[in-house]
Each structure stands twice: as structure tokens, then as C-alpha cells.
């Protein structure tokens, strides 16, 4: 197990909490020795595998393993560990197994791969209702993450250090923080754009215009960093999303855009998730983070009501950005107009411009029916991928 020093880059391109960038992978020649004498084999869920990978490569720096009960409870209650470090959401391993005990060593596997060895240092039965209320602001099963922790996660949570063996094989080629940083320019701002869906014209306009924000240097770049782990049930499949990103990167060929993929599973936790994303992107070398309207928000599966206010995530992230050494870039409310193309909604209203709209439902219907999709709404390459996958 090694810890690599953070690259000496300006603009605070160090881990979100300072210190060094964690890398918990053991050298290949030591892996058999690390696996010797494990007490149990524990198969990871898709979400577990994302957390294990981010722990191994330093995405959750400075964590060296899954949180102990005390840190878990502190993060649930105050979005901080017991030592005061900011974390939007707790990082824990879960299991239904009663035979796992503190002091044992677990081989964590995933789809035929041996990912890591975990030393169990803490085991407890969580109060999931309290976790839901603290992290997501609700105990309603209509919230996707509340439903997840209630119905998917195991009865027990485990905390403890890990020793990494192998990264999961993924359709998305997920670069480590060190690898992503190596693609970023020295001494310039790096603006992170988080997404979990295919990128359309409005998204592209949004993150390229972010480079012209007053707090972004002229030579800065955008890191488009989509999540590739589990999202909401009705989201487009990961393999299809990956194809849309790859095709779009080739189509736009914009030298001020970098593309990478993040092994993270969405919780749709609104403000808490915005903070989590900002911490992770700082670890990947970003200086700025775009906060969209109702970022990582979700709606009731019954009433359709929003769980979070439209600017809750922006306000929460902005309030903690300075502590992390980050800056936020609020996303513009862009609309497409017949007269001037994409402009802010405020500009369109002030000028009396004619706004054109196309809802997500209409877009999906047009995809299925084979109708022509207007290029002001979606990139042709993205539409081709989505159509071929439907």
C-alpha cells in the first residue's frame, strides 16, 4: 500500500482536504501475501464496487477505507467526520452476514474479480431512518436513495481499511485521479462538469460558456466527468451513455474540453451530493465546479414533487467551497431562441425573443418514432447512438 504525493500544481490542485493523494493499491508482487488468511469472501454490489474503486485510487482522499461507525454517524448528522473533514455522504460497506466480525479480513470480489482486502474495524446495525433524514432530508421511500438504503443495502454496515488488488473492469475507462490530472494544463483553472445523462446542445453551451465566467482564468479548460455507476432506474444504460460521450468528443473536437469518467453511483441527494461531487472533483484536479439548477435532485415517485429547492444545492456547495479550496460556477439558465440561438432566459424575456422548447418526453417520443430531431436541441452523433440502442 502506497501514498503518492499530490502533484505540485498551482490553483490548489491537491486533495480536497489537503495533505497527500491516497493510493491504496498494493504492488502486484504483494497481492498473494495480502490475500493470505482472509476469513470471508464478500461479493460487492455495483454501488459497493464504485466505492471500493474510489477508495483505492484516491477519489475519496484522505479516506484509507470505509468509515467507522463514529465517522458515519457524524457525517449523517453534520456532513463532517469526527475530525471535522467535510463529506457529503457516508462511505460504508454493507452486508447481511452475521458471521462477519471485527478483526476479520474480507476479500471483496466483484463479478469474478478480486478487488481488495478489507480489515473489519467497525461493525454496526445502522438506524436507516435517521440516515435517510440526515442525508436526504426525508424518510420517504419515494426518494430513490431512501428506497436504496432500505431495500438494497444489508442489515449491517462495516468500516475499516482496505488494500487494493485490482480495479473493476468497466465499459467506461475510468481514469484515476493521478491519470486525469496528467491530462490537465499546468497553472490554469479546471472547471468540472458533472452529468449522468447524454449531453445535448444546451449542456454543451452551458459548460463551454462557464469558461468565460468572471472567476475562471482565460486559459482554463472544462473537465466533462460523467458518472458511470448506478443512477436512477429510468436513466439510459451506462454503455449507451458512454458511446454518446465518445462520439460527441470526436464530433466537437474542442481543445478546451477534457473527457474522463467517474466510477461513482448517484444517490440523487441534492445539496449533500453536490458537496460530495465537489470533494471528488477537487481530488481529480479541478479548481471550479459547475452547480446546476436542482443539481442531483429528484422527484417523488408518486406526486412528482421535487425533494429539494431549485437553488439548495448551489447554496450549500457555495457555502463550503472556500474550505475545500474550490470555486463554484452557477449554471446559466439557457434557452434557445429563433432570433439569437442560445441566450439566458432573462435576456430572451427582456428582448421579447421567441423561445423554442422540446421536453425530454417529446424527445424520447421523437426518437422512438424516427422523427427528425432538431439540431438546436441534440447533436446528430448523440441521436444516432440513442436511436441505434433503442
Steps between C-alpha positions, in 0.01 A plus 500: 500500500639838400414865532616717216574866544257733329634655180661840552248698301364844571138608554464256788514183292555293814256272681185670624606472863868577448789266571574223252304315236419149622571194285411179683603250231771252594777403252422194289772293664340551844142410411518129588647580840224755566232244412648232725289409799182690414202395710214555255431588138248780455349575159458871427187654358537743209492784751753334732738450208486871416585592860784246517649636177481863612659408833782311327597776258457800729166635378390511863834630634600508780288194591707181526197274519132489587387732778475374858170532685599826668590669171189358334277646769681833492464531121131409518438766762737778391659417159835484679714218639591497870825678410307776324556403135216581263319204341160526338408134547640213710720236335419155645503134403176312563414133555223273628754255641494452875820293502723793404676632810732784593864400447427273204638553150262491203580439135275737305407357160296631208385303197789256513765757597684529831487872574641548850556360846319680780590482868177535700553758772139594568164326457158633593132488418414847371190704567405529135210737561737739673751461217231576244380810681854630557636435152196540277271717709218246491407149612260449210554193285396720208860631508724263297788503750272443798354203316855382422627502858176343625467221244842443341759557770571228753397493863852577626754766407875438512787743541869435458813539292542344157794377293428523129565209265335578168272767356163384362476436127259758360352607168592853604882528520521680833825691543643528849546845656871487416427400139235769453724768652771411249264610217430841655697817425743636754425830669151537353149465635315172447120518503325171579169411335308211657230314310326165495308531170594554135620853425277715284557843347385693807745307720783570259418869488484505879839348574689673220359838609616421853854558370405866463382540858665790680676270750651266236841573342512558124712192438279264699343176384182306573522144632184320392485225762185285473415241764498140378358319804134427583260792462120518498315198364365686197833651393666393175726196532863573579644333189276712279588819686869421459455470122325838485786668684767341283321593177436854620863552602605406147233721343579822687879446522524797735855548636367670813302192604643196677293182534522242778263262681427459869420167675236652727143392578243777518287550812292792369571669834477861382711729724690215669586346166616834357749521787611139440555566131700813574731311740558224245567742213754688712678168551500455121674833453219749443495855631140592412173310500184577301191480719184456299147594593364228733827305460467129587140565591210260464122487515250300696417182312133556590426874499779622273592769752866602529682391817732803489470865411645614164795681660558292814794311350659819366475675835627201700800442272589868487494524880769229525705567187759725663577240766573248223709744300244492218288757321147444374364606163119522504355364177326746270128460435531470123219485245504470122351787302415530131674836475825459695549130573588416862469791741408533866131484582526849646644637175231328294223644717646850498532500119168326433674219310316191382607203715486149357447208737521122480431292810681182590177305447454648153864426416464134597177471298672650196790257541265202505292619207800585283410868472769753416657642815582870467873564515452793735386247760729196453825414327458274198764255629317463831166443329654230278631310803170526688301387197722200434465393864121529514 
